[in-house]
Amino acid sequence: MTRRQSARLRRWALYLATLVLVGLVATRIDFPHVQESMFDSEIAKEQFPDIVRQAARNTVIFTLFGFSGGLTLGLVLALMRLSVLRPYRWFATVWIEVFRGLPALLTILFIGFGMPIALDLRIPWTYGAGSVALAIVASAYMAETIRAGIEAVPKGQMEAARSLGMSHTRAMVSIVIPQAFRIIIPPLTNELVLLLKDTALLAALGTTAATEELTKFGRDGVAGSANSTPLVVAGALYLVLTIPLTQAAAYLERRGRRAR
């Protein structure tokens, strides 16, 4: 038997083993019970339109504010990380390492509960605590992404700008950073997707009806109906929001490879 035939035989054996395993699992599942407890059409209909008008809207709002705040702060941290001044580099490095090392949930709890208790400081806005916490978490990751993008721009671009009489700051703002953002658009899009899913952690802050996001809405629906269908509906809406973004990121990645 040749090597190719042996590889083909192993592959078909793996396919057969997988089918047998799937068949054994399928025989153990009570499909009518699963349909009744997870895919009840009547309970699914009851989730609308509130799950879209309220929960999905709040999820998008938290994501947009968290992303814009994280992007702004991340850009500042990335420039500080690249600064020739050591205090700036040290501060940015500590910030990035701390908030990348801490669980996102712990950061959210600190902003929502720890800071008001320790500093008697509350963020006076309906979406404030959640948006600020998400922005802080996102900034640590975006800072490294932006820094990598800036370092990926050929050094000749800065040298050419300086030779034309531009200051370092002007060259960075007008020449380097725009090129860096073209490079990092795909990873930033992926960060947006991750941030959208991280909004589920905001339920730990005890969100009100005005700020209830998709996961909290689904959990409340389960508690009220003793059925898992509301969570399935919430998961479907997450997919409606995230799949187009992941596809956009993949398209931008392919486009960037072709351009290079």
BELNOR-V591524 format. One line per field, one symbol per residue. burial: I if it has 9 or more other C-alpha atoms within 8 Angstrom, else O. A space follows every 10 residues. Layout:
burial: ???
//
This chain:
burial: OOOOOIOOOO OOOOOOOOOO OOOOOOOOOO OOOIIOIIII OOIIOOIOOO IIOIIIIIII OIIOIIIIII IIIIIIIIII IOIOOOOIII IIIOIIIOII OOOIIOIIII IIIIIIOOOO OOOOOOOIII IIIIIIIIII IIIIIIIOII OOIOOOIIOO IIOOOIOOOI IIIOIIIIII IOIIIIIIII IIIOIIOIII IIIOIOIOOO IIIIIIIIIO IIOOOOIIII IIIIOOIIOO OIOOIIOIII OIIOOIOOOO
//
